[in-house]
C-alpha cells in the first residue's frame, strides 16, 4: 500500500522493513489496509519484556512492583520507546502510539502505531486507533 507524505509516495513494506531493522520492535502485522484509509500507515508491533526489563533496571527494582504496577510500567515504557520510531517515518508524518497488551505467552508488550499525514486531526487519529484496537483484541 502506498501513502503520500509531502509529495513523496511511501510504500508500507518499506516502513515495515525499516521498523524491523532499526528499532527494538518486531512488526507483527501491517494493518494499513485494515484501517480502510488511504492516508495512513498502521502497524501492530511487539517489544520483548526482556528489553523493557533491561531499560528499567536502573530506574526501579522490578521485584518491588505488583503485577499491575509492572504492567503499567511496561505499557508506558513501550510507548515511550516507540516515540523513537519517528526517525524511521517519512518527513511530515505524525504518529499515534498505543500499548494495549502484555502477551505473557510471547513474553512481549504489543502496541499499535499509526503513521499519518500531518493534516490528520487528533480526533481522527483517536477514532482510527479505537478501530484498530478492536481489530487486534
Secondary structure, DSSP 8 states (H G I E B T S, - for coil): -EEEETTEEEEHHHHHHHHHHHSS-EEEEE-TGGGT-SSEEEEEEEEEHHHHHHHHTTT--GGGS-HHHHHHHHHHHHHHHHGGGGGGS-TTEEEEEEEEEEETTTTEEEEEEEEEETTS-HHHHHHHHHHHHHHH-
